[in-house]
Amino acid sequence: MKRLGKSRKNAVISGVCGGIAEYFNIDPLLVRIIWVLSGIGLIVYILCAVLLPYNDEPMPPQNDYVNHNYDDSDRRN
């Protein structure tokens, strides 16, 4: 399963644009040009750099309630 994250191999500053490019399977230069021309801004870039994990980091474990793989037949009414 693909997930949005920062790239280590296509990183220029922190890998945000490279990660977006890998996610959408497009050229990182195109993402950088769109980022600058669209005026998304430095604050959004910094937020993405801080909040997005790197793509090669393992996904955090999910509990059964998030996946809805639990059996509630043993619950008492």
Backbone as JSON, one array per atom type, in Angstrom:
{
  "sequence": "MKRLGKSRKNAVISGVCGGIAEYFNIDPLLVRIIWVLSGIGLIVYILCAVLLPYNDEPMPPQNDYVNHNYDDSDRRN",
  "N": [[0.83, -1.17, 0.0], [0.62, 2.15, -0.92], [1.86, 5.1, 0.6], [1.77, 8.51, 1.56], [4.71, 10.28, 1.98], [7.97, 11.55, 2.98], [10.78, 11.62, 0.76], [13.91, 9.97, 0.64], [15.69, 9.51, -1.41], [15.03, 11.28, -3.47], [15.43, 13.78, -2.41], [15.9, 17.25, -1.94], [15.81, 19.44, -0.18], [14.22, 18.65, 2.21], [12.86, 16.45, 1.31], [10.15, 16.52, 0.79], [8.81, 17.34, -1.65], [9.9, 15.41, -3.34], [8.85, 13.1, -2.18], [6.11, 13.48, -2.62], [6.15, 13.39, -5.39], [6.98, 10.72, -5.79], [4.77, 9.42, -4.72], [2.67, 10.1, -6.49], [3.82, 9.2, -8.78], [5.33, 10.82, -10.59], [7.59, 13.23, -12.1], [9.96, 14.62, -9.86], [10.92, 17.23, -10.23], [8.85, 18.5, -11.58], [6.9, 18.58, -9.57], [8.17, 20.31, -7.79], [8.27, 22.67, -9.29], [5.51, 23.17, -9.65], [4.85, 23.53, -6.96], [6.19, 25.91, -6.29], [5.15, 27.75, -8.18], [2.42, 27.67, -7.63], [2.14, 28.93, -5.25], [1.9, 27.77, -2.74], [3.49, 27.86, -0.45], [5.97, 28.57, 2.1], [5.42, 27.98, 4.77], [3.57, 25.85, 4.7], [5.22, 23.97, 3.49], [7.17, 23.61, 5.48], [5.55, 22.57, 7.51], [4.79, 20.14, 6.29], [7.32, 18.98, 6.1], [7.91, 18.53, 8.74], [5.76, 16.97, 9.7], [5.31, 14.77, 7.94], [6.3, 11.38, 7.62], [9.33, 9.57, 6.7], [9.44, 7.71, 3.63], [10.6, 5.17, 3.82], [10.31, 4.36, 6.4], [8.82, 2.07, 8.67], [5.29, 1.38, 8.7], [3.2, 2.49, 11.37], [1.99, 0.25, 13.92], [-1.36, -0.9, 13.74], [-4.25, -0.94, 15.72], [-6.76, -3.44, 16.45], [-9.3, -2.31, 16.5], [-9.22, -0.15, 14.8], [-8.89, -1.38, 12.34], [-11.2, -2.8, 12.23], [-11.3, -5.52, 12.7], [-12.18, -6.99, 14.79], [-13.82, -9.16, 17.06], [-16.89, -8.95, 18.37], [-18.52, -10.73, 19.62], [-18.13, -11.82, 22.06], [-18.78, -9.89, 23.85], [-20.6, -8.62, 26.58], [-24.03, -7.94, 27.13]],
  "CA": [[0.0, 0.0, 0.0], [1.39, 3.39, -1.0], [1.5, 6.14, 1.54], [2.46, 9.77, 1.33], [5.8, 10.52, 2.92], [9.14, 12.21, 2.41], [11.7, 10.75, 0.04], [15.33, 10.14, 0.93], [16.48, 9.47, -2.64], [14.7, 12.45, -4.3], [15.39, 14.93, -1.51], [16.77, 18.4, -2.16], [15.86, 20.07, 1.13], [13.81, 17.66, 3.21], [12.26, 15.3, 0.63], [8.69, 16.64, 0.68], [8.4, 17.31, -3.06], [10.29, 14.1, -3.85], [7.87, 12.13, -1.69], [4.86, 13.7, -3.36], [6.38, 12.88, -6.75], [6.96, 9.25, -5.75], [3.4, 8.99, -4.45], [1.88, 10.24, -7.71], [4.61, 8.61, -9.85], [5.67, 11.86, -11.55], [8.93, 13.77, -11.94], [10.06, 15.53, -8.71], [11.1, 18.61, -10.69], [7.52, 19.01, -11.89], [6.26, 18.9, -8.28], [8.83, 21.51, -7.24], [7.82, 23.82, -10.09], [4.12, 23.41, -9.29], [4.84, 24.03, -5.58], [6.62, 27.32, -6.28], [4.24, 28.58, -8.98], [1.08, 27.72, -7.06], [2.15, 29.79, -4.08], [1.51, 27.02, -1.54], [4.17, 28.59, 0.6], [7.02, 28.03, 2.94], [4.86, 27.45, 6.02], [3.02, 24.53, 4.39], [6.36, 23.09, 3.26], [7.76, 23.29, 6.79], [4.62, 21.65, 8.18], [4.94, 18.82, 5.66], [8.64, 18.44, 6.44], [7.88, 18.09, 10.15], [4.72, 15.99, 9.97], [5.36, 13.57, 7.11], [7.41, 10.46, 7.88], [10.04, 9.12, 5.5], [8.79, 6.56, 2.98], [11.2, 3.89, 4.17], [9.99, 4.02, 7.78], [7.68, 1.15, 8.7], [4.03, 1.95, 9.14], [2.92, 2.17, 12.76], [1.01, -0.82, 14.05], [-2.73, -0.47, 13.91], [-4.96, -1.85, 16.6], [-7.86, -4.15, 15.8], [-10.49, -1.48, 16.38], [-9.07, 0.68, 13.61], [-9.08, -2.24, 11.18], [-12.5, -3.44, 12.36], [-11.1, -6.97, 12.65], [-12.42, -7.51, 16.12], [-15.03, -9.97, 17.21], [-17.57, -8.48, 19.56], [-19.49, -11.73, 20.05], [-17.91, -12.15, 23.47], [-19.19, -8.76, 24.68], [-21.83, -8.87, 27.36], [-25.03, -6.87, 27.0]],
  "C": [[0.88, 1.24, 0.0], [0.91, 4.35, 0.07], [2.34, 7.38, 1.25], [3.5, 9.98, 2.41], [6.94, 11.22, 2.22], [10.05, 11.18, 1.75], [13.14, 11.02, 0.48], [16.15, 10.2, -0.36], [16.2, 10.66, -3.56], [14.64, 13.72, -3.46], [16.36, 16.01, -1.96], [16.92, 19.14, -0.83], [15.48, 19.05, 2.2], [13.11, 16.46, 2.6], [10.76, 15.38, 0.47], [8.24, 16.54, -0.78], [8.77, 15.98, -3.71], [9.32, 13.02, -3.42], [6.53, 12.26, -2.38], [4.99, 13.17, -4.78], [6.37, 11.36, -6.78], [5.54, 8.73, -5.54], [2.55, 9.02, -5.71], [2.6, 9.72, -8.95], [4.86, 9.62, -10.98], [7.07, 12.37, -11.24], [8.98, 14.76, -10.76], [10.25, 16.99, -9.12], [9.76, 19.27, -11.0], [6.78, 19.39, -10.6], [6.86, 20.16, -7.69], [8.38, 22.76, -7.98], [6.38, 24.18, -9.74], [4.03, 24.02, -7.89], [5.17, 25.52, -5.55], [5.61, 28.2, -7.02], [2.83, 28.69, -8.37], [1.0, 28.6, -5.82], [1.72, 29.09, -2.81], [2.23, 27.56, -0.31], [5.14, 27.81, 1.45], [6.46, 27.4, 4.21], [4.28, 26.05, 5.8], [4.14, 23.53, 4.15], [7.0, 22.66, 4.58], [6.85, 22.35, 7.57], [4.73, 20.24, 7.61], [6.27, 18.18, 6.04], [8.66, 17.91, 7.87], [6.92, 16.93, 10.35], [4.81, 14.7, 9.16], [6.54, 12.68, 7.5], [8.16, 10.16, 6.58], [9.37, 7.88, 4.95], [9.34, 5.22, 3.42], [10.98, 3.51, 5.63], [8.8, 3.07, 7.78], [6.42, 1.85, 9.18], [3.78, 1.59, 10.59], [1.89, 1.07, 12.87], [-0.38, -0.25, 14.3], [-3.44, -1.45, 14.82], [-6.17, -2.43, 15.87], [-9.1, -3.29, 15.63], [-10.41, -0.56, 15.17], [-9.35, -0.14, 12.36], [-10.44, -2.91, 11.16], [-12.4, -4.96, 12.2], [-11.34, -7.59, 14.03], [-13.74, -8.27, 16.14], [-15.71, -9.52, 18.48], [-18.62, -9.47, 20.05], [-19.32, -12.09, 21.52], [-18.28, -11.0, 24.4], [-20.5, -9.07, 25.37], [-22.77, -7.68, 27.23], [-25.46, -6.36, 28.33]]
}
